[in-house]
């Protein structure tokens, strides 16, 4: 099994693992919490479950992501946004459900609100950590092969029979495609 396949399998396991971690945290919180502190204990359990899942997701993908200052900052923003999503889900469900659930009216909103941040983080981190066209072109160039990449999106055009990018659909003449490769080489030479 390749590393990429292993990472993909681990990534597919995140939703069920998040479900188990958050559920176990909530069951423990309800069992251990004094009667008047269930919401606080469940909130802390949700935060702990989120931290476990965010750490899990980061450990799965840390070797693939090219960590720049911008990505670290954007990851921090993704953490805050994920926690905010959980609070919004909790508050919305609490408002919609009203007081019709008697003593258990906080349990379901807390559970769904606690499950939202890990899943939201997975989506936001995927968007923040994705490879940029420049990084893709650099990765292709680093392999030592003659890299022929789409100037618009950085997709590898090696082996294509037409000068149309299968990834983004951009069309080029052969001369424009070759000229763009020379421009990329010059830009890399000046940066490096």
N, C-alpha and C positions, 0 to 999 in steps of 0.2 A: 504494500500500500504506500503510495507516495505521500509526502507531507501535505500537499494540497488536498488530497482526498481525505486524509485524516482530519485536517482542519475543517473541511466541509461537513464531515460526519459529526464532529464535536459541535459545530455551529448549529446543525439540525437538532442536536440534543438540547439546545438551550431552552426552548419553550417548555418542554416537559420538566427539565431540571428546575427552571424558574418556578413552575407550578408547584413542584414538590417542596422546594426551599421556602417559598412564601407560605404555603399551606402549613408546613411544619412549624414555621416561626409563629404563625397566628394561633395554631392549636396550643403551642407552648405558652404563648402570651396570655391566652384566655385561661389556661389552667393555672398559671402562676400569679396572675394579676389580682390585686385586691378588687372587690366588686366595683368600686367607684373609679378605678384607674385602667379599665380595659382598653379604652381608646388610646391612652398614652402608651401602654405596653405594646399594643398592636402597631401603633405608629413606629415605635422604636424597632419592633420586629421586622416591619416592612423595610425600614431603612437598612437594617442589618442584612436582610435578604437581598436588597438592591446592591449593597456593597459587595456581597459574595458574587452575585451574577455579573456585575460590571467588572470585577477582577477576573472572573472566569473568561468573559468575552475578550478582555484585554490580553490575557495570557494566551488565548488561542491564536490571536492575530498579531501579537506584538512583533514577531520576527518578519512579518510580511510588510508591515506598514513602515514607510519612510518617515521617521519622526522629525518634523521640523517644529520650530517655535509656533508657527501658525496652527499646526495640527494639535499640538498640546493645548493651546488656548481654546481651540474649537472643541476639543474633547471635554475640557472643563465646562464649556457652555452647554455641550450635549448632556453632561451629568446634571447640571442645574435645570435644563429644560425637561429632562426625563423626570426628575423629582417634581417639577411643576406640573407635569402631565398627571402624575399620580394624585397630587393634591386636587387638581381640577376634577378628575374622575371621582374621587372620594366625595368632594363637596357637591358635585352634580347629582350623584346617586343619592346622597343623603337628602338633598333638597327634593328630588323626585319621589323618593320613597316616603318622605314625611315621617310621621310617628306611627305608621300602621304596623310596624314590626315589634312593638312593645320594647322589651329589654334587649332584643337582638337587632334593633334597627341599625346599629352601627357596624355590625359584623360583616354584612355583605358589601357595603360600600368600602369598608376597610380592606377586605380581601381583594376586591377588584382594583381599588386604589393602590394596594400594595403590589399587585401583579403588573400594573401598567408601567412603572419605571424601568424594570429590567428589559421588557420588550421594546419600549420606546428607545432606550439606550442602544439596543442592538441595531435598530433601524437608523438612528441618528449617527452612531459611530460608523456604520457602513457608508453613509453618505460623506462623512468627514474624512474617513480614512481611504477612500477610493483613490486609485492611481490617476494622476493628472496626465494629459497628453504628453507633456514634456518629460515626465518621469517614465512614461511608457517608452518613448523614443530613446531615452538614455539607457533604459534596461535592455532594449533591443540592440543598441549600439555596443553595450558592454559585453554582449555575448561573443563578440569578435566577428560575427557574420556581417555581411554587407546589409545594412538596415535600409529598407525602403519603406517609409512610413507615410501615412496620409498626413498632409500638412494641416488639415482641419482638426482631426481628432487624435492623431498619433497611432492609429491602428496599423499593424504590420501589413504591408501590401505585397510582401514577398510571395511569389507563386500565383499572383492574380493574373488573369488573362486580359483583363481590361483595366483602364486607368480610372475605375469607379470604385470608391471605397465601399466594401460590404458592410462596414459598421455604421457610417453616418450618411452614406449615399452621395457624398460629394464627387463631382466629376472633374477630371483634369485631362489636359493633353499630356502626352508623354514628356514633352519638353518642359511643361510647367511642373510636373511631378519631379523630374530630375533636378530642375533649378531649385525647387524647394528643399531638396535633400542637401544641395550644396550650401544653401543659406543656413540650414540647421547645423551643418558641419562647421561653418564659419562662426556661427554664434557660440557653439560649444567650445571651439578653439579659443575664442576671445574670453569666455567665462573661465575656462580651465587653466 
